[in-house]
Amino acid sequence: MRFLFSLLILSSTLFARDLKEIAIPRTDGTAQPAFIYELPETPEAPAPLLVLLHTWSGDYKQKSSIGACRKECEKRGWYLIHPNFRGPNKRPEACGSDLAVADVLGAVDWMVEKYKIDTKRVYLMGTSGGGHMSLLMAGRYPKRWAGISAWVGISDLAAWHQQTKAAGRKYYLDLEKSCGGAPGTSTEVDEQYRLRSPITWLSDAKDLPLDINVGIHDGHTGSVPVSQSLHAFNIVAKANGQPEKAFSPELIESMTKSRQVPDKLLTAIQENRVKPVLHRRSAGPARITIFDGGHEGEVPIAIEWLAEQRKSH
């Protein structure tokens, strides 16, 4: 028991190393908690900022990605913030609500006010529920970001309600708590699903560097079918004036069900990824990568791509 307690203390210490817990004031008088990594010394020139978003059932204390992000930010001389944006997606205030969106923007504004941030290099990334929120922010506030990397995210909440209910996964219950009921319950409920879904807004992400990543086995070994990312990319491809880059409905259905990329679409790309690339296509500054994996993300790969992005103005 003493050994287990020591492990818990060590885990907490490693998590908190070089991280600082803060509270960001909201306009309603409450505060949003967050963890940040601040550079040991104030940089001579403004430094980039990475905004890391927690997953569907997590909050700002989630440990899954922040350690790897802190390591990358330390190496690159970036600031990092891991905001709460209303915590787990199982109540109306969370799950892509206007309040949650405002929290993400407030986290950026707080960092810009307190630190020497290069506003042309503010990056956003997230996996799963963080991927959902990353895609939502891409559509709602595309001009705030130099680049966004979204991994295995949810783009259509009404469709995901049906998918998770059919698969026997609990997330449809979270959606009902967030949106006021199941899709079709009322026009008000349907509007909540619409407003909180990235597909409603992604046509406004024109010209935004957007990196969408999805594992071909997700939806089978994980909770978010590959179709969610493919539909998101289609909207952005059309917004960027390249509708020919969109995936056909038949291809989306086939890959989602079969867990396979057709041989003719297999892409030979050598990258230092844990999970190999199966297919990639781009439309303007947006791209989608289908990798040989499931419901997961790769922090170093995401940050390597983000580091290449800069706003021109």
Secondary structure, DSSP 8 states (H G I E B T S, - for coil): -HHHHHHHHHHHHHHHTTEEEEEEE-TTS-EEEEEEE--SS--SS-EEEEEEE--TT--TT--TTHHHHHHHHHHHT-EEEEE-TTSSSSSTTSTT-HHHHHHHHHHHHHHHHHS-EEEEEEEEEEETHHHHHHHHHHHH-GGG-SEEEEES----HHHHHHHHHHHT-THHHHHHHHHTSSTTS-HHHHHHHHHT-GGGTGGG-TT--EEEEEETTTTTTSSS-THHHHHHHHHHHHHTT-GGGS--HHHHHHHHHH----GGG------S-SS-EEEEEEETTEEEEEES-SS---HHHHHHHHTT-----
